[in-house]
Amino acid sequence: MHSVEHEQHEQRAVDSPIGASVAFGSLLAVLSGLAAAWFATGSTGLLAHPSRRTCTLIALGVALLAPGLGTRRRGVRALLTPLVAGAAIAMVALPLPAANVLAAAFVLAFLAWASAGANRDSLRAAATATALFGLYVFSRTAIPSIWQLADALGRAFGALPGAIASQPLHVGATFAGVDHLLLTTVFWGLYLAHTRPPRTARAVYGFIAVLVGHIVYLLAVSYVPDLLVAIPESAGQNTGWLAPLAHGALPWNAPLLACAIHLTVIGAMLRWSAWSPAAVGAPAERPARLAWTRLTLASAALAMAILLPIVTVLDTRALSAEGKKIVFYEKGFLNWLKPTHGSYGRLSSGMYGMLPEFVESLGAESLISPDLSEADLADADALVLIFPHEPWAEGQLDRIHQFVRRGGSLLLLSEHTAGDAEGNNRFNDVLSPTSMRVRFDSATFAVGGWLHSYEPLAHPTTTGIADDRNEFGVVIGASVRAQWPARPLLVGRWGWNDAGDEASARALMGNGRYDPGEKLGDLVLAAEQPLGKGRVIAFGDTSGFSNAINVSSHVFTSRLLAYLVGARDAHPVWRQLVGTLIVLLLAAMLCLRPSLGKTALVAVGLAASLAVCVQAASAAAKPLPDGRRATPNNLAYIDASHLEAYSGESWRPDGVGGLALTLMRSGYLTLSLGELTAERLERAGLLVSIAPTRAFSPAERRTIVDFVNAGGTFVITVGQDRMGPSLPLLRELGFEPEQADAPEPAPLGHFKSPYLESADRRVYVRFHAAWSVRLSDPNARVIAYGRDNQPVIVLRRIGQGKAVLVGDTGFAMNKNLEREGGEPFEGLRENADFWRWLLTVLREEPMWLPEAVREQPAGAEVAP
């Protein structure tokens, strides 16, 4: 793009009259591009990631289709627009907000290149401003000090409503509108140079308009709690559409107001600011030299854009806990129980009894210490404290602090509203040598489980982990105050800190609603600080390490434990300083010698480098649980990588919380499988798949077949109505379910069938909505039949392993296995007993036999 810029100087006077303002098409493109940048980074309020990306793409589409642009290069623009759109779609599809923002900069740079005159100037200013904004978004999560600076700016802006209207507002960068203020201010500063002199008055008026508009937004946010109190909840009364809308959208989508205000101000500035005739001129006297200069600067900027993620994000050193020792303090508000047979429901999961087994699966030694003695800590690599709540014994704190200072790592798992409002609790006793404190509050989410609500900072423990299934495992804990030299590790962007109440009967928790003065957004959920030769990591919540939640958070927790016992520091000072220097140099190069080619190269280069670095760092940081360390292999995976039919909420009727506990009761370390790879599966003993909606790839099918042949066990529960995506895999495993072109088989429905019979014993398994299955292997074992002797559960030996097909999609779901409250089904626990029996058969252990069922409850159909 830069090589032809000097040619357009000759045409500016022809394409735009002197003193003209920006045309409507350019105005629309600029506003759409800036809106896309705000959508991309979540600056318009809480949206699920697919919705956020969709809004970003719609805004970019509007910009690309804006009328009246590309008058100088209509033909070329028509040819290149599909390519630019494809590149933008690829950038927006990345799970990286910074790359999503840079897609907007790339599109705006292309539109500016295809335009001329005042339209080109406005689009170029927007492209440069958006690229700078993308650089800031990247830096905010890659360099902890910049996140802390942004948070401090948010607190400062939030103080304005209090000073103006005595209305308290405590916010972080998100709800303070730092993103809006930054992008608008930078854009106006860049565009101002292209307006007609005199510019001083225009600059003052413009910045005043931006500031006044932003203060109006902040005042509006400060009155949100009063507004929600004034509008009654809709429960139990007919309040029309207003109450549900207000209580659903506020305060979480309040930043949309800031977006509207800033776009209005920018639109007014562009529409009524005359273009400067001084911008029209002859090309440089030495165009060849100018071209080489621009090429050199663009190349240097591209190199720095590529280098920046390498310096701040990339870390290819493997995380490993092999041969390390992790000590757990036995005491606290906790127990070390595991799920056991005879106890059922959500509350039967125990708390942390599975944690030592999980640590040992990572290759580390675990020790539960009753008193944190010097002997227990002498050869330890890490110490984990889980909700300590009793006064420390003499010498314990000193031993803990000395352990860290001489090179050990400490993980402190805290909880909400512990101690008192002054912060006096056992957590802060431990944190006294650091700049971290656990607050007396509840870090409360807008969406349950912080789904789509985290902002993880770049760190070996978080890089590449999504947040659409609460992979970080945080529920409601306390927020953490982390001042430098402490640094945030995990941030809850969409939530608030519900202040604790010492008079509350609800575990000292607050009132459960957002009140004036409580921090809105950007809550630090976990933080880290070096101390001596060691480090301290403080969490405000214990949930992610519990038996039930670690099933889905194990990728993060395994990384965290491996990071704790390692020797490296994720964010050494030199790395932050070098990263900040590159950011400043790159920002200066984008501003001082604006060039469309340079802006486009920086946008694409930074996004591509970031994507590669995140992928490489995530691939390297994989401490893998290994069930082969136990005999028999005790690692069980529940597949979560193929859009399975079960609910992600563990205790919904369609959830699989009961299945996870059932496997744990039989001695399995049960984890969800978010990515089906050979390196994970070869370390497991059991894989359970529940009616996948996405078909297994050829490589995945080969991985499963090899897994079974090598001695693994594969269980798949799927009815004929959802069997399509599983058919290729089932055929490779030797099953022959009904073909897609065969007559539609009749469903067998809900019934019970005996699977063990003798003269004095007949026990049953129940089905939710079964279909028959078939295969031609005469050696296959039919475990249970439906009516007319149609097989419903079939077991087949393959190589050294086994595969089981259950023709019922809901067979292993809570609605057919285990209720949240633990209540039996029609007075019986038949399927819990069936799984217990089946797992002994699959592992070739002494067969466990359930107690005979001598009387059948009324209304239950029994297959002969």
MISEFI-299772 format. One line per field, with one value per residue (C-alpha): residue in three letters; x, y, z; chain. Coordinates in steps of 0.2 Angstrom, whole numbers. Layout:
<kekes>
code	ala  ...
x	X  ...
y	Y  ...
z	Z  ...
unit	A  ...
</kekes>
This chain:
<kekes>
code	met  his  ser  val  glu  his  glu  gln  his  glu  gln  arg  ala  val  asp  ser  pro  ile  gly  ala  ser  val  ala  phe  gly  ser  leu  leu  ala  val  leu  ser  gly  leu  ala  ala  ala  trp  phe  ala  thr  gly  ser  thr  gly  leu  leu  ala  his  pro  ser  arg  arg  thr  cys  thr  leu  ile  ala  leu  gly  val  ala  leu  leu  ala  pro  gly  leu  gly  thr  arg  arg  arg  gly  val  arg  ala  leu  leu  thr  pro  leu  val  ala  gly  ala  ala  ile  ala  met  val  ala  leu  pro  leu  pro  ala  ala  asn  val  leu  ala  ala  ala  phe  val  leu  ala  phe  leu  ala  trp  ala  ser  ala  gly  ala  asn  arg  asp  ser  leu  arg  ala  ala  ala  thr  ala  thr  ala  leu  phe  gly  leu  tyr  val  phe  ser  arg  thr  ala  ile  pro  ser  ile  trp  gln  leu  ala  asp  ala  leu  gly  arg  ala  phe  gly  ala  leu  pro  gly  ala  ile  ala  ser  gln  pro  leu  his  val  gly  ala  thr  phe  ala  gly  val  asp  his  leu  leu  leu  thr  thr  val  phe  trp  gly  leu  tyr  leu  ala  his  thr  arg  pro  pro  arg  thr  ala  arg  ala  val  tyr  gly  phe  ile  ala  val  leu  val  gly  his  ile  val  tyr  leu  leu  ala  val  ser  tyr  val  pro  asp  leu  leu  val  ala  ile  pro  glu  ser  ala  gly  gln  asn  thr  gly  trp  leu  ala  pro  leu  ala  his  gly  ala  leu  pro  trp  asn  ala  pro  leu  leu  ala  cys  ala  ile  his  leu  thr  val  ile  gly  ala  met  leu  arg  trp  ser  ala  trp  ser  pro  ala  ala  val  gly  ala  pro  ala  glu  arg  pro  ala  arg  leu  ala  trp  thr  arg  leu  thr  leu  ala  ser  ala  ala  leu  ala  met  ala  ile  leu  leu  pro  ile  val  thr  val  leu  asp  thr  arg  ala  leu  ser  ala  glu  gly  lys  lys  ile  val  phe  tyr  glu  lys  gly  phe  leu  asn  trp  leu  lys  pro  thr  his  gly  ser  tyr  gly  arg  leu  ser  ser  gly  met  tyr  gly  met  leu  pro  glu  phe  val  glu  ser  leu  gly  ala  glu  ser  leu  ile  ser  pro  asp  leu  ser  glu  ala  asp  leu  ala  asp  ala  asp  ala  leu  val  leu  ile  phe  pro  his  glu  pro  trp  ala  glu  gly  gln  leu  asp  arg  ile  his  gln  phe  val  arg  arg  gly  gly  ser  leu  leu  leu  leu  ser  glu  his  thr  ala  gly  asp  ala  glu  gly  asn  asn  arg  phe  asn  asp  val  leu  ser  pro  thr  ser  met  arg  val  arg  phe  asp  ser  ala  thr  phe  ala  val  gly  gly  trp  leu  his  ser  tyr  glu  pro  leu  ala  his  pro  thr  thr  thr  gly  ile  ala  asp  asp  arg  asn  glu  phe  gly  val  val  ile  gly  ala  ser  val  arg  ala  gln  trp  pro  ala  arg  pro  leu  leu  val  gly  arg  trp  gly  trp  asn  asp  ala  gly  asp  glu  ala  ser  ala  arg  ala  leu  met  gly  asn  gly  arg  tyr  asp  pro  gly  glu  lys  leu  gly  asp  leu  val  leu  ala  ala  glu  gln  pro  leu  gly  lys  gly  arg  val  ile  ala  phe  gly  asp  thr  ser  gly  phe  ser  asn  ala  ile  asn  val  ser  ser  his  val  phe  thr  ser  arg  leu  leu  ala  tyr  leu  val  gly  ala  arg  asp  ala  his  pro  val  trp  arg  gln  leu  val  gly  thr  leu  ile  val  leu  leu  leu  ala  ala  met  leu  cys  leu  arg  pro  ser  leu  gly  lys  thr  ala  leu  val  ala  val  gly  leu  ala  ala  ser  leu  ala  val  cys  val  gln  ala  ala  ser  ala  ala  ala  lys  pro  leu  pro  asp  gly  arg  arg  ala  thr  pro  asn  asn  leu  ala  tyr  ile  asp  ala  ser  his  leu  glu  ala  tyr  ser  gly  glu  ser  trp  arg  pro  asp  gly  val  gly  gly  leu  ala  leu  thr  leu  met  arg  ser  gly  tyr  leu  thr  leu  ser  leu  gly  glu  leu  thr  ala  glu  arg  leu  glu  arg  ala  gly  leu  leu  val  ser  ile  ala  pro  thr  arg  ala  phe  ser  pro  ala  glu  arg  arg  thr  ile  val  asp  phe  val  asn  ala  gly  gly  thr  phe  val  ile  thr  val  gly  gln  asp  arg  met  gly  pro  ser  leu  pro  leu  leu  arg  glu  leu  gly  phe  glu  pro  glu  gln  ala  asp  ala  pro  glu  pro  ala  pro  leu  gly  his  phe  lys  ser  pro  tyr  leu  glu  ser  ala  asp  arg  arg  val  tyr  val  arg  phe  his  ala  ala  trp  ser  val  arg  leu  ser  asp  pro  asn  ala  arg  val  ile  ala  tyr  gly  arg  asp  asn  gln  pro  val  ile  val  leu  arg  arg  ile  gly  gln  gly  lys  ala  val  leu  val  gly  asp  thr  gly  phe  ala  met  asn  lys  asn  leu  glu  arg  glu  gly  gly  glu  pro  phe  glu  gly  leu  arg  glu  asn  ala  asp  phe  trp  arg  trp  leu  leu  thr  val  leu  arg  glu  glu  pro  met  trp  leu  pro  glu  ala  val  arg  glu  gln  pro  ala  gly  ala  glu  val  ala  pro
x	0  14  22  8  3  13  3  -13  -7  -10  -28  -33  -38  -48  -57  -62  -65  -54  -63  -74  -80  -80  -93  -107  -99  -82  -91  -101  -85  -75  -89  -92  -73  -72  -87  -80  -64  -75  -86  -70  -63  -79  -80  -99  -104  -106  -108  -104  -89  -99  -110  -96  -87  -103  -106  -88  -90  -106  -98  -84  -95  -105  -88  -83  -99  -101  -106  -95  -78  -64  -68  -50  -48  -65  -60  -45  -56  -69  -56  -47  -63  -66  -48  -48  -65  -58  -42  -53  -64  -49  -42  -59  -61  -46  -50  -39  -47  -31  -31  -50  -47  -32  -44  -53  -37  -33  -50  -49  -32  -38  -53  -41  -30  -44  -50  -44  -45  -54  -61  -44  -38  -52  -50  -31  -33  -46  -35  -19  -30  -37  -20  -14  -29  -26  -8  -15  -27  -13  -2  -15  -15  3  11  4  10  0  -16  -12  -10  -26  -35  -28  -35  -52  -52  -47  -61  -73  -70  -77  -95  -92  -83  -97  -113  -107  -112  -99  -93  -79  -74  -60  -54  -69  -84  -74  -73  -55  -56  -68  -59  -42  -48  -58  -44  -31  -42  -46  -28  -23  -37  -35  -19  -30  -43  -42  -32  -34  -34  -32  -50  -56  -45  -51  -69  -66  -58  -70  -84  -76  -73  -91  -98  -88  -93  -111  -108  -99  -113  -126  -117  -115  -134  -137  -140  -153  -161  -162  -170  -183  -188  -195  -190  -202  -204  -222  -229  -233  -220  -221  -205  -195  -190  -183  -174  -166  -161  -154  -144  -139  -125  -117  -121  -119  -103  -114  -119  -101  -99  -115  -109  -91  -97  -109  -95  -84  -97  -101  -82  -80  -96  -93  -74  -68  -53  -37  -31  -13  -14  -14  3  15  24  41  55  64  49  61  70  53  48  64  61  44  48  62  50  37  49  55  37  33  48  44  26  31  44  32  22  39  46  30  20  30  37  41  48  38  29  32  29  39  49  43  35  20  14  -4  -9  -21  -31  -43  -61  -61  -61  -51  -65  -68  -84  -89  -102  -118  -117  -125  -129  -119  -115  -107  -92  -81  -70  -51  -49  -45  -32  -17  -21  -22  -5  3  -4  7  22  24  24  10  11  -4  5  -4  7  18  34  51  54  38  44  63  63  46  45  28  16  -3  -14  -33  -45  -35  -47  -39  -26  -9  2  18  31  20  20  38  41  30  38  56  50  46  60  73  65  48  32  16  -2  -15  -33  -44  -63  -76  -80  -68  -62  -69  -71  -53  -46  -41  -40  -28  -26  -19  -8  1  1  8  26  18  8  -7  -23  -39  -53  -69  -81  -88  -82  -98  -101  -114  -115  -114  -96  -89  -93  -87  -82  -63  -49  -33  -17  -3  5  11  -4  -18  -12  -23  -37  -54  -68  -84  -85  -77  -61  -53  -64  -68  -85  -89  -74  -66  -57  -38  -30  -14  -2  15  26  12  3  -14  -15  -33  -46  -65  -71  -89  -94  -93  -86  -101  -95  -96  -108  -102  -121  -126  -132  -127  -108  -105  -110  -117  -135  -131  -134  -123  -123  -115  -96  -94  -81  -89  -79  -61  -59  -43  -47  -29  -12  6  21  39  46  64  69  51  34  17  1  -15  -33  -49  -58  -55  -67  -56  -46  -61  -66  -81  -74  -57  -65  -67  -53  -39  -30  -28  -24  -12  -2  -3  4  18  22  23  36  46  60  54  46  32  34  52  55  67  53  40  52  58  39  34  49  44  26  31  43  29  16  28  32  13  10  25  26  8  8  -7  5  14  -2  -9  8  8  -10  -8  10  5  -11  -2  13  1  -9  7  15  -1  -2  16  16  -1  6  22  13  5  8  -2  -11  -5  -15  -2  7  -7  -12  -24  -24  -35  -37  -55  -59  -77  -76  -80  -72  -86  -101  -108  -127  -124  -126  -110  -119  -114  -131  -143  -154  -144  -128  -115  -110  -117  -106  -91  -94  -99  -82  -73  -82  -74  -57  -55  -47  -61  -57  -66  -57  -57  -45  -44  -26  -15  -4  -18  -28  -13  -11  -29  -38  -56  -64  -83  -92  -110  -119  -106  -113  -97  -90  -73  -59  -50  -35  -46  -54  -37  -32  -47  -45  -26  -31  -43  -31  -18  -29  -40  -59  -71  -89  -101  -119  -129  -146  -151  -158  -141  -130  -125  -109  -103  -106  -88  -80  -93  -90  -71  -74  -84  -101  -115  -128  -143  -138  -144  -153  -161  -179  -181  -180  -193  -187  -188  -192  -190  -189  -179  -170  -161  -142  -139  -150  -149  -161  -161  -154  -161  -155  -160  -153  -164  -164  -170  -174  -166  -164  -157  -139  -132  -115  -110  -96  -102  -90  -97  -106  -124  -125  -144  -158  -174  -191  -190  -173  -165  -148  -146  -129  -115  -97  -84  -66  -54  -35  -31  -45  -64  -78  -95  -110  -125  -140  -147  -141  -147  -141  -126  -135  -141  -159  -155  -141  -140  -150  -142  -150  -146  -164  -166  -176  -192  -184  -169  -151  -151  -140  -127  -125  -125  -110  -101  -103  -99  -83  -77  -80  -71  -56  -57  -57  -67  -85  -95  -113  -127  -140  -154  -170  -184  -199  -202  -210  -226  -227  -210  -209  -197  -189  -190
y	0  12  12  21  33  48  46  50  67  73  68  74  91  83  70  81  100  111  112  97  87  68  59  48  32  36  41  25  15  24  22  4  0  8  -1  -17  -14  -11  -27  -37  -33  -34  -16  -15  -26  -44  -55  -73  -75  -81  -66  -55  -61  -61  -42  -39  -47  -38  -21  -25  -30  -14  -5  -15  -12  7  17  29  22  16  29  29  10  3  -12  -16  -14  -26  -39  -37  -35  -54  -57  -44  -50  -68  -62  -52  -67  -78  -65  -63  -82  -83  -84  -69  -52  -42  -52  -48  -29  -30  -37  -20  -10  -21  -18  1  2  -7  5  20  13  12  30  47  65  68  50  43  54  49  30  31  39  26  12  19  22  5  -3  6  1  -17  -15  -9  -24  -36  -27  -27  -46  -50  -37  -38  -20  -13  -22  -14  3  2  -4  11  23  14  18  36  38  30  43  57  53  54  71  78  70  62  45  32  22  9  1  -6  -2  -11  -2  15  15  16  7  20  34  28  24  40  51  43  44  62  67  58  65  83  85  84  97  115  127  135  118  124  128  113  102  109  108  90  84  93  84  68  71  77  63  51  59  57  39  37  46  35  19  26  27  9  2  15  12  -7  -4  8  -5  -20  -38  -47  -62  -64  -48  -42  -29  -30  -30  -16  -25  -41  -30  -19  -32  -43  -29  -18  -16  -29  -20  -2  0  0  17  23  16  25  41  40  35  50  62  55  56  74  78  70  77  95  96  103  95  104  111  110  91  93  94  88  72  72  78  61  48  33  38  41  23  15  25  19  1  1  8  -4  -18  -13  -11  -28  -36  -28  -33  -51  -50  -43  -59  -69  -59  -58  -73  -87  -100  -117  -125  -140  -139  -155  -161  -177  -182  -167  -166  -157  -155  -152  -145  -157  -144  -131  -129  -145  -164  -177  -188  -197  -203  -220  -233  -231  -212  -203  -186  -170  -169  -186  -180  -176  -161  -165  -183  -186  -172  -183  -196  -182  -175  -193  -195  -180  -189  -180  -186  -180  -178  -173  -164  -163  -149  -142  -148  -144  -162  -162  -146  -150  -158  -151  -141  -134  -131  -130  -122  -125  -113  -112  -105  -110  -99  -104  -114  -107  -107  -112  -95  -93  -111  -107  -90  -97  -112  -99  -88  -102  -107  -116  -111  -108  -110  -102  -107  -94  -92  -78  -68  -76  -67  -49  -33  -27  -42  -51  -69  -84  -81  -63  -69  -80  -66  -53  -53  -49  -36  -47  -48  -58  -46  -48  -50  -62  -61  -64  -68  -61  -78  -94  -102  -86  -93  -81  -69  -72  -62  -73  -64  -72  -86  -104  -109  -100  -98  -106  -112  -107  -101  -107  -122  -114  -123  -112  -119  -103  -102  -89  -85  -69  -56  -53  -36  -37  -22  -21  -31  -44  -46  -53  -70  -73  -59  -60  -46  -48  -48  -38  -39  -41  -34  -46  -43  -48  -49  -61  -78  -83  -87  -68  -65  -49  -46  -54  -38  -25  -10  8  7  -11  -14  -17  -28  -33  -43  -51  -69  -75  -67  -71  -63  -68  -69  -72  -86  -93  -87  -86  -88  -83  -88  -81  -98  -116  -124  -128  -141  -150  -168  -163  -147  -153  -165  -151  -139  -152  -144  -128  -136  -148  -133  -123  -138  -141  -122  -122  -135  -128  -115  -102  -86  -82  -63  -58  -40  -40  -48  -34  -20  -26  -30  -12  -4  -14  -8  10  10  1  14  28  21  20  38  48  42  35  23  12  -2  -1  -1  -16  -26  -23  -28  -45  -48  -45  -56  -70  -70  -70  -84  -95  -90  -95  -111  -116  -111  -120  -136  -135  -132  -150  -160  -175  -186  -204  -218  -231  -226  -236  -254  -256  -240  -228  -214  -212  -198  -192  -186  -167  -164  -168  -158  -172  -173  -171  -154  -144  -141  -156  -158  -154  -169  -171  -168  -181  -177  -193  -203  -194  -199  -216  -219  -211  -223  -237  -231  -220  -203  -195  -181  -173  -174  -157  -163  -181  -184  -200  -193  -191  -206  -218  -214  -218  -234  -229  -217  -214  -205  -199  -197  -185  -173  -169  -184  -192  -187  -202  -198  -198  -215  -222  -216  -224  -240  -241  -236  -251  -263  -258  -263  -248  -248  -238  -236  -226  -223  -217  -221  -223  -205  -198  -212  -203  -195  -211  -223  -223  -226  -240  -249  -248  -256  -270  -265  -264  -252  -250  -242  -224  -231  -245  -244  -234  -245  -244  -236  -247  -233  -233  -250  -261  -277  -290  -292  -305  -320  -336  -347  -335  -319  -307  -289  -275  -261  -246  -237  -220  -221  -236  -243  -260  -262  -276  -284  -299  -305  -322  -319  -303  -303  -296  -289  -283  -286  -276  -283  -297  -301  -286  -282  -265  -266  -276  -279  -284  -288  -280  -284  -282  -271  -269  -259  -257  -250  -244  -240  -226  -208  -204  -220  -212  -195  -190  -192  -211  -214  -202  -187  -171  -174  -193  -199  -217  -221  -229  -234  -242  -238  -251  -241  -236  -255  -259  -248  -254  -272  -268  -259  -274  -285  -272  -272  -291  -289  -301  -298  -288  -294  -282  -287  -296  -286  -298  -286  -275  -258  -255  -247  -253  -263  -278  -286  -305
z	0  5  -12  -21  -7  -15  -31  -22  -17  -35  -35  -18  -24  -38  -27  -13  -13  -2  15  12  26  27  16  23  17  25  41  41  38  52  65  60  61  78  84  78  88  104  100  98  115  124  127  123  138  142  127  124  113  98  99  102  86  76  81  76  59  56  60  48  35  36  34  19  11  15  -1  -9  -5  -16  -30  -35  -36  -39  -49  -38  -22  -29  -32  -16  -4  -3  1  14  21  22  31  43  47  50  63  71  73  84  102  105  108  103  86  84  86  74  61  62  59  44  36  39  32  16  15  17  3  -9  -5  -7  0  17  16  16  30  41  37  39  56  61  55  65  81  80  78  93  102  98  104  120  122  119  131  145  146  141  153  170  175  160  167  184  176  166  182  192  178  179  198  195  182  193  207  196  199  218  216  205  212  228  220  223  209  211  194  184  166  158  166  168  149  147  130  124  130  124  106  104  111  100  84  87  90  74  63  70  60  44  49  42  53  66  76  94  97  88  98  114  110  104  119  130  121  123  142  145  136  146  162  157  155  172  180  172  178  196  196  190  208  212  195  198  216  208  195  205  200  189  200  206  198  181  177  158  148  157  173  165  152  165  177  163  154  169  174  162  146  152  142  127  132  132  115  108  116  109  92  92  97  83  70  75  74  57  49  54  53  37  28  28  11  18  16  -3  -10  -23  -20  -12  -22  -21  -22  -23  -7  1  -4  3  19  21  16  30  43  38  39  56  63  56  64  81  80  77  91  104  107  107  121  132  128  121  133  125  141  146  163  173  190  188  203  213  231  235  253  258  275  282  292  287  282  272  272  262  258  241  233  241  236  246  247  232  225  223  242  241  231  246  245  241  243  225  225  230  217  204  210  209  191  186  193  209  227  238  257  268  283  300  307  293  302  297  292  280  272  271  254  247  231  234  249  247  260  257  267  283  296  313  322  317  329  336  323  308  299  301  294  279  275  277  265  252  254  252  235  238  231  241  234  245  241  251  252  252  268  280  295  297  287  292  283  299  293  292  273  276  290  277  264  277  268  251  243  241  252  252  253  265  250  238  220  212  193  181  172  183  183  176  158  145  159  162  157  160  159  148  159  157  167  157  139  127  139  135  147  139  152  167  163  177  190  200  207  221  231  237  227  229  231  221  221  213  214  215  198  193  185  183  182  182  170  172  190  206  224  235  251  266  280  298  303  289  292  275  279  281  263  257  250  233  223  216  228  226  230  227  213  196  184  183  199  203  206  208  209  210  219  220  238  241  230  229  224  232  222  230  225  232  229  233  221  206  216  223  218  207  199  195  183  171  177  177  162  172  189  182  174  190  201  188  187  206  207  193  194  181  184  171  171  176  177  161  151  156  153  136  131  137  127  111  114  116  100  90  95  91  74  70  75  69  51  47  33  28  23  39  49  39  41  60  62  52  59  77  76  67  79  94  87  84  101  110  101  104  122  125  117  128  144  145  161  157  170  168  174  170  187  196  193  185  175  185  173  166  153  149  131  130  113  101  106  116  120  139  148  153  170  180  190  176  172  156  165  170  187  193  180  186  204  199  191  206  218  208  210  194  193  182  171  156  139  130  116  110  107  107  120  132  128  129  147  151  155  151  139  139  125  126  109  100  88  79  70  75  63  54  66  81  76  73  91  99  90  95  113  113  105  118  132  135  137  127  132  120  124  109  103  84  84  87  80  63  69  78  63  56  73  77  61  64  81  73  78  65  70  59  42  38  23  32  38  53  68  82  98  113  125  144  152  163  159  169  166  179  182  192  202  216  208  196  194  182  173  168  151  148  129  121  104  98  92  82  77  68  80  87  102  107  123  125  142  141  130  126  121  108  113  104  111  119  128  119  124  111  115  103  104  123  126  126  118  125  115  124  113  124  123  140  149  158  162  179  174  172  184  199  205  212  229  229  229  222  207  212  228  220  214  200  188  201  205  186  183  199  192  174  179  188  172  161  173  175  193  205  200  212  213  218  230  222  218  223  221  206  209  201  183  178  162  163  148  148
unit	A  A  A  A  A  A  A  A  A  A  A  A  A  A  A  A  A  A  A  A  A  A  A  A  A  A  A  A  A  A  A  A  A  A  A  A  A  A  A  A  A  A  A  A  A  A  A  A  A  A  A  A  A  A  A  A  A  A  A  A  A  A  A  A  A  A  A  A  A  A  A  A  A  A  A  A  A  A  A  A  A  A  A  A  A  A  A  A  A  A  A  A  A  A  A  A  A  A  A  A  A  A  A  A  A  A  A  A  A  A  A  A  A  A  A  A  A  A  A  A  A  A  A  A  A  A  A  A  A  A  A  A  A  A  A  A  A  A  A  A  A  A  A  A  A  A  A  A  A  A  A  A  A  A  A  A  A  A  A  A  A  A  A  A  A  A  A  A  A  A  A  A  A  A  A  A  A  A  A  A  A  A  A  A  A  A  A  A  A  A  A  A  A  A  A  A  A  A  A  A  A  A  A  A  A  A  A  A  A  A  A  A  A  A  A  A  A  A  A  A  A  A  A  A  A  A  A  A  A  A  A  A  A  A  A  A  A  A  A  A  A  A  A  A  A  A  A  A  A  A  A  A  A  A  A  A  A  A  A  A  A  A  A  A  A  A  A  A  A  A  A  A  A  A  A  A  A  A  A  A  A  A  A  A  A  A  A  A  A  A  A  A  A  A  A  A  A  A  A  A  A  A  A  A  A  A  A  A  A  A  A  A  A  A  A  A  A  A  A  A  A  A  A  A  A  A  A  A  A  A  A  A  A  A  A  A  A  A  A  A  A  A  A  A  A  A  A  A  A  A  A  A  A  A  A  A  A  A  A  A  A  A  A  A  A  A  A  A  A  A  A  A  A  A  A  A  A  A  A  A  A  A  A  A  A  A  A  A  A  A  A  A  A  A  A  A  A  A  A  A  A  A  A  A  A  A  A  A  A  A  A  A  A  A  A  A  A  A  A  A  A  A  A  A  A  A  A  A  A  A  A  A  A  A  A  A  A  A  A  A  A  A  A  A  A  A  A  A  A  A  A  A  A  A  A  A  A  A  A  A  A  A  A  A  A  A  A  A  A  A  A  A  A  A  A  A  A  A  A  A  A  A  A  A  A  A  A  A  A  A  A  A  A  A  A  A  A  A  A  A  A  A  A  A  A  A  A  A  A  A  A  A  A  A  A  A  A  A  A  A  A  A  A  A  A  A  A  A  A  A  A  A  A  A  A  A  A  A  A  A  A  A  A  A  A  A  A  A  A  A  A  A  A  A  A  A  A  A  A  A  A  A  A  A  A  A  A  A  A  A  A  A  A  A  A  A  A  A  A  A  A  A  A  A  A  A  A  A  A  A  A  A  A  A  A  A  A  A  A  A  A  A  A  A  A  A  A  A  A  A  A  A  A  A  A  A  A  A  A  A  A  A  A  A  A  A  A  A  A  A  A  A  A  A  A  A  A  A  A  A  A  A  A  A  A  A  A  A  A  A  A  A  A  A  A  A  A  A  A  A  A  A  A  A  A  A  A  A  A  A  A  A  A  A  A  A  A  A  A  A  A  A  A  A  A  A  A  A  A  A  A  A  A  A  A  A  A  A  A  A  A  A  A  A  A  A  A  A  A  A  A  A  A  A  A  A  A  A  A  A  A  A  A  A  A  A  A  A  A  A  A  A  A  A  A  A  A  A  A  A  A  A  A  A  A  A  A  A  A  A  A  A  A  A  A  A  A  A  A  A  A  A  A  A  A  A  A  A  A  A  A  A  A  A  A  A  A  A  A  A  A  A  A  A  A  A  A  A  A  A  A  A  A  A  A  A  A  A  A  A  A  A  A  A  A  A  A  A  A  A  A  A  A  A  A  A  A  A  A  A  A  A  A  A  A  A  A  A  A  A  A  A  A  A  A  A  A  A  A  A  A  A  A  A  A  A  A  A  A  A  A  A  A  A  A  A  A  A  A  A  A  A  A  A
</kekes>
